[in-house]
Amino acid sequence: MKLNIKHTIITVAIILIIIVAAASYFGNSKDTNPTHLVVTSTGHMEEPKSGFNSLTGWGCGHLNFNPLIQSTLLTSDANGNMINDLATGYNISSDGLKWSVNIRNDVKFSNNDSLKANDVAFTFNTAKTSNSQLDMSNLDHATAIDEDTVEFTLKEAQSSFIYNLRYVGIVPEKDYNNETYGSNPIGSGPYKLKQWDKGQQAIFEFNDNYYGKKPYFTQITMLFPDESSVLELAKSSQADVVQSPITGLNQTIKGYHLVNLPAGRAQGISLPYINDTGLKTADGNPIGNNVTSDIAIRKALNIGLNRQEIVDNVYHKFGSPEYSGVDSRDYGNSNATISDNNIEEAKKTLDEAGWVDTNGDGIREKNGQNASFKLYYSSEDQARQSLATVVSEQAKELGINIELQGTDWDTIYKNMFSSAATMQQTSSDPYKSVYLQYHSKEAIDEDYMNPNSYNNTEVDSLLDKAKNSTNQNQSNEYYKQAALISSNSGFGPAGDAPWLWVATYDHCYFVKDDIDMGDVPKNMGQDFLQNICDWKRTNTTT
């Protein structure tokens, strides 16, 4: 009897904990206002530790998305093309070193102060030293020419500077304080921060001073749940839009439909490009790998991998095979890709390079070295764990042994120069997704860009031409050429194959049936709130 009472007390306690946890998000009563929207923000768009500060990463940096609070000079239309937002137009000098941008003269911040060119100049000059993931190293300075014109002076011509105009949210010079702004942000976007309960939620309300289209939703509550429990918010109908973890892609939830939004979200594995000669980074981390540095190993994995099977099984068909990391971009080169799932060709490649299984243990060897290497992945990321596991299983059929190492990011960063690591990149900016990924000057840097220390002087030359071009189309052509220079040169799998890119994984969301998301900009699935002013709730009276 006493044991039963004890179990009853424990059960009641657990129920109370669940009730309290739910109440911490929503209070004691459910909000029934149809113009109030509740969304979850996890994974790629997690709660910002430094607050909603566009100069320390909110809306830009590692991943680009609508900052909601701040406006940007440019934005995107339904086709993903860049169009004016704060800007009314821009001009680039013939040498590409000066960008002159005209801005609207009818914009006010949420505190009623007018937004002027000096605020834009201040924003970019401050971003240079904001100690964030923003890369403003090529910006020499920004200057307000008059109230409605700002001029950016670059150190070198950079065609991709336009992406900074697209994603850096403008802050007010007079009221900006780096220590406090993130908690009390002032901006000119469609919403302003009403309340931030750290670790739980942020509530945004409509900014009456917003110059653009007035949104249907006057309030947005953004929840920050753990990925492991996020689906419960949909199953209990407590959120309108819930970002689905990979484990939820095969589920159905009453009252919701699953929306998959492509984003060119490339998932892949970096393969150390140079030999292990005892070299170490400045922090003492090992560099090089005597197995993955052999092009035959890298080529065989790229040729032998069955990418479609991985898309079907790991990502439940919400994605597509990926070969170069930028297949879907304007600067992607289809000639640099390969035909995969060709196990016999992959084995032949290894045989001809001297990788053979002489002792019958299923693992090839060459000069006493087993075809074996470690693959690190984030143990908190279900998608990366699944990807690493399936790739390891497929590699066994080729005679390559991949040892899985699930761990934290600090450990991954220490080992990524000497071991394979699961990585991803989503940026549409070629400077981030190609230039920094493959230029040798980024090699052996304590950063996640070019983690495998890839270096090719021919590729470097083309990447420099692409970055410094004053013509976007010409820049794209240089990036394409860098992907494939010859059969053994170029950053694509048909060239040097420094990466094993596997798949693009769509951003997937469970959306309530009464939510109309409008026309979400193409290939920008990570930025699901980009067109929030076009959203509405159907079948209801406001």
N, C-alpha and C positions, 0 to 999 in steps of 0.2 A: 504493500500500500504506500509506504514512504517513497519507494522508488518511483511509483506512478505519479505521486505528487511532485516529485523532483522534476520528472520529465515534463509535466504540465507547466511548471514554473518556467522552465527553460524555453518551452514553446511559446509561451506568452511573451517572454522577454524578447525573443527573436521577432515576433510580430510587432511589438512596440518599436523595436529598432528600425524596422522597415517603414513603419508609419512616420516616425520622426525623420528618417532620411527623405521620404517623399515630401514631407511638410517643409523641409529645409529648402526645397526647390520651389514649391508652389504655395506655401502658406497654408492656412487652414481651409480655404475655399478655392475652388477651381475658377479661373478667369473665363467667363463666357462671352466676353466682348469679341465679336467676329473680326474686328479690325486689329486685334492683338495676335501676333504670330509667335510661336514658340519653336525654336530650332535647336539642334544639338551641335556642338562644335568640339570635335575630337580629332586625334591623329594629325592630319596635315594642317588643321586650322585650330590648334589647341589654344587654351587660355594663355594670353601673353603675360609673361612674368613681369615685364616692366610696364605693363599697362597698355593702353590704346594709343601708343605713340608711334606715329608713322615714320619717325626718324630713327627708331630702334628696332624696326622690323614689322610692325603692325601693318599688314596689307602689302608688304614688299620684303625683299630680302631672300630668304631661303625658298619661299613660295609666294606667288603673287595672287592677291585677291582684293575684292572691294573693301576699302577701309571703313565704309559707311559714314564715319564721322567727318573725315577729311575729303576734300575734292582733289582731283588730279588734273593736270593740264590737258591730258588726252584721256579718252575712254575707248570702249569697243562697241561696235554695232552687232547686230544679230549674226553677221557672217564672220565676226572676229576681227574685222578691219578696224584700225585705229581711226577715231574721229575726234573732233574738238569737244572739250568739256569746259574747263576754265579758259583754255586757249581759244582764240578766234582765228589763229593761223600762225605759221612759223616759216622762217627762211633760214637757209644754210649757206654760208659763204662758200666761194668756189674752192677754197683750200680745206673746207670741212672743219675749220677750227672755231668758228663762231656760229652759234645757233641763236637767232633772234625770235622771240615768242611774244606775240601780242595777246593780251588777256582781256576778259570781259570787264566792263566798268560798272556793272550793276550787282556785284556780289558782296554780301555781308557775311561775316562770321556769326556764329551762334550767339555771341555777346553783343551783336549789333555794330561792331566796328567794320568798316569797309575793308575788303581784301584788295591790296594793291601790289604792284610789281615788287616793292621792297620786301613784302612777305614771301614772295616766291624766291627771290634772291637769297633771303635769310634762310629759308628752308633748305635750299641746296647747299649753301655754304656751311651750314650747321651739320648737314648730313655727312659731309666729308670727315668730320671728327666725332661722329656720334657713337663710335665703337659698336657698330652693329654689322649685320650681314650685307648692308648696302655697300656696293662697290662704287665709290665716287673718286677712285684714284686718278682717273683721267680728267677730271674736272679741275681746271686751274682756279676759276672763280666765276661767280654769277654776279651780275650788276643790274640794278634797276636803272634803265635809261630815262624813263619817265614813269608816271603813275600806272601806265597801261602796257609797258614794254620792258621785258627783261632779256638780257643777253648773257648767254653761257659761253665762256671761253674754255676750250679744251686744250690739253697739252698735245694731244695727237688727234687726228681725224678719227671719228668713231661712228660708223653708221648705226650701230646698235644703241647709241645714246638715246634714241627715241623711246626705248623701253623705260628709261628713267622718267621721261615726261609722262609716260602712261601710268606708272605705278607709285610714284612718290607723292604722298598726300601733303598738301600745303598747310603749314601751321602759321599762327600769327606771331610776328616778330615781337610785338609789345608784351604779349602775355605768355611767352614760352619760357618755361623753366624745366630743364632736363630732368630734375629730380622729382617734380610734382606733376608735370604735364600728363603723364600716362594715366593718372588717377582722375584728373580733372581736365580732359582734353577739350579744346575749343577748335571748331572746324567749320567748314562751309558745305559739308556733305548733307545728304537728306536726313540724317539722324544725329542726335546728340546723346551723350551718355547720361542716363538718368540715375542709375544705381549700379554699383559693382560689389557683389558679395564674393570676395575672393575664394576661389576653390569650388564655387557653386554655380554662379550665374552672373550675367551682365544684362541690364535692361536698357534698351535704346528707345528714345521717343522721337517723334517727328520734329525736325528743325524748322520752325516757322519761317526762318529767313532763307530757306533753300530756294534757289533760283530756277531749278529744273522742274520736271513733272512731279506733281504731288503724288506720293504713293498711297495706295489703298490702305496699307497697313500702317497705322499710326504708332504702333509699339512693337518692338521685337525683343523677345527674351531669349538670350543665348545661353544654353546650359552647357556645363563642362563636366559630363560624367566620364567614368572610366569606360574604356572600350568594351570591357567584359560585361558591363551592365547596361549599355546604351539601348539595346533592343527592348528592354523592359519598359522604356519610356514610350515606345510605340505600342507595345502589347497592352499597356494600360491606358493608351490614348492620351498621354500626358504631353505629347509634343506633336507639332504639325509636320516637321521635317526631321528625320533622324538619319544620320550618316551610318550606313551599314558596314559592320566589320565583315571580313571575308566569310566568317562562319554563318552569317545571316543571309547569304546570297541564295541559298536553296530553300528559304523559308517563305511562307506567306503569312501576312498579318491582316486580320479583318479590319476593313475600313481604310486600308492603305494600298498603294500600288508602288512597285519598285521602279525607280527611274535610274537609268544608267547614262552617265554623261561622259563622253570621251574627253581626254585631256592630253593625249600624247604622253601619258604617265609611264615612262619607260622603266621597266624592272630588269635588272641585270646583275652580272657578277664581274667585278674588276679582277683582272688576272695580272699579277706582278710581271712587269715586262723585262726586267733586267736580272742578271744572275746575282746570286748571293756571293759577294766577295768580302764580306765582313764589314761592309759600309753601314754606318748608322746615321740616323737623323741627329739634329742638334739636341734633341731630348733623349737620345740614346736608344731609339727604337730601331730594330733591324730593318734592312732594306734588301730586297731581291729574293728570288726563288728559283732554284735550279731546275724545276719542273715546268712551271708556267712560263718561264722565260724562253722555252723552246716553242717556236712558232707552230711546229707540228702538233703539239698538245692543244694549243689555242685553236688552230684550224680544225682539228678533229672534233673538238667539243662543239664548235659552231656548226660543223657539217652534220654531225651525228645526232644532235639534239632534236627531239620531236617537240617543237614549240606549240603546235596546234593541240597536242595532247595535254600540254601543261595549261594552256588557255582554257580548255574544256574542263579539266579536272580540278585545277587549283583555283581558277578564277570563275568557274561555273559559266564559261563562255562569255563573260562580261569583259571582253578585251580582244586583242588580236596579237598574232606573232610579231615580234619586234627584232630587228636585225642590227641596226646601226645606232639606235638610241634616239634618232631624229627622223625616222621613216616618214612620218606624217607631216613634217614641216616643209615649208617652201624651199628650204636649203638642204633637204634630204636628197640623197642620190641613190636611186633604185639600182643602178649598176654596181654599187658598192656592196650590195647584199649577196647572199648565197642561197642555194637550195639546201634545205635541211632534211632531217630524218633519213639521211643516207648513211646507214651504219656501215655498209661495206666499203664505201668510199672513205669514210672516217678511219676504218681499220687499215685500209691500204695506205693512207697518209702516215699513220703511225708506224706501220711496217717499214715503209721506205725510209723513214727517219731513224730507224734503228731501235724503236720501242717495241720489244717483243717479250712475251711471257715465256721465259726459259725454264721455270721451275713448276709450272702448272698450278700456281696459286690463284690465278685469275687476274693478277696485277702485272702489267708490263714493266720491263726494266730496260735501262740503257746505261751502259758503263757503270754498273753497280748501283744505279739510282732508281728506286721504285717510282713509277708514275703515280705518285701520291702527294696530296697537298691538303692543307686545312682550308676550310671555308667558314668564315665568321658571319654570323647574322644576329640581328637584335632579337633576343628571346621574348621581348614584349610585343613584337610585331608578328601576328599570326600569318600574314601573307608571305612575309620573307622566310619564315620558318618552313612553310609549306613549299615554297619555291626551292629553297635549298635542299630539302628532303628529296623532292622529285628529281632535281638535277643530279643529285648524288646517285640515286637509283639508276637513272639512265646512263650515267657515266660508267657504271660497273660493266655494262654490256660492251663497252669499248676497251675495257681493261684498265680503266683509270679509277683510282681509289680517292674519293673525296671525303675527308674527315670533317664532320659537322661540329661547329663550335658555337652554341647559342650562348650569348653573353650580353653585357651592357655596352653602350656606345663608347665609353672611355676605353674599354679594353679593345674594341674594334679599331678605334683610331690608332692605338699603339701597335697594332699588328697588321694594318691594311697595306703597309709598304712591302711586307714579306709574305703575306698570305692573301688568298682570295677573300672577297667580302661582298655580301649582297648590298646593292645600292639602288637608288632610283633617282631620276631627274624628270621634272615636269616643266621647267621653264621654257617658254617660247622664245626667249631671248637667246640668239645664237652665241652671244658673248659668253653666257653662262653655260649653255648646254653643249657647246662645241669648243670655243676658244679656250676657256679655262679648263675644260675637260681633257684636252689633248695637247696643249702647248707645253713644250719642255720647260719653260720658265716656271711653270706651276709644279713641276716634278720635285719630289723630296721636300715638299712644303708641309708643315703641320696643319693640313687642311684636308677636307674631303674632296676637293677638286683634284683631278689627275692623281688619284690615290695609288695607281699602279706604276707611277713614274714613267709613263710613255714618253718617248722622245724620238722625233724624226725631223731632221732639218728641212726636208722638202715640205713636210706638213706644216712646220713652223712658218716657213716663208709664205705659204698660201693663206694660213690663218692670219698672219700680219696684214696681208693684202686685203683680206676680207674685212678685218676690223677697221682698217684705215681708209677703206673706200668711202667716197662721198655719195655713191649710188647704191641704193638698197638691192636692186636687182643684180648688179655686178658683184656686190658683196656675197649674195647667195650663191652665185656661180663659183666664186673662189672656195666657199665652204664645201660645195659639192665636189670640186676637184680634190680638195684635201682628203675626202673620204676614200678616194681611189685614184692613185697615181700609177700604180702597176699592180701585178698580181701579188707582190710582196711589199707594197708600200701604200700607205693610206690608213686612216683610222677606222675604216669599215672592215667588216669580217672578210671581205674579198681581198683586203690588203694585209695590214699587219695583225688584224684581229686582236687588239689589246683588251677587248671586252667580250664577254659572252652575254650580249643583250638577249633577253628571252621573250618578253611580252609587254604590251601596254595594257594596263589594268584600269578600267573605267572607274570613275568615282560614282558610287551607287548610294541612293537615298530612298528610304521609305517615306513616301509623301502621302498625306491624308487625301482621300478622294475628293474633298471639296476645295483643294488648293490648286489654283491655276498658276503655273510658274512662267507663263508667257514663252517667248522665244529666247531660250538661254543661248548666249553666244557660242558658236561652234568651237569645238576642241578646247574648251575652257572649263571643263567639268569641276576642277578644284575651286573655281570661283562661282559657286552656285547662287550667291546673292548678288552677283554682278548686275543683274537687271531687276533688282528688287522693286523698283518703282513701277514695273509692269505686272507684278504679282497681284492676285486678288483671290478672294474666297467666293466660291460659287454657291448657288442655291441657298442664299441667306439674305436677310434684310439688315442693312447697316444703319 
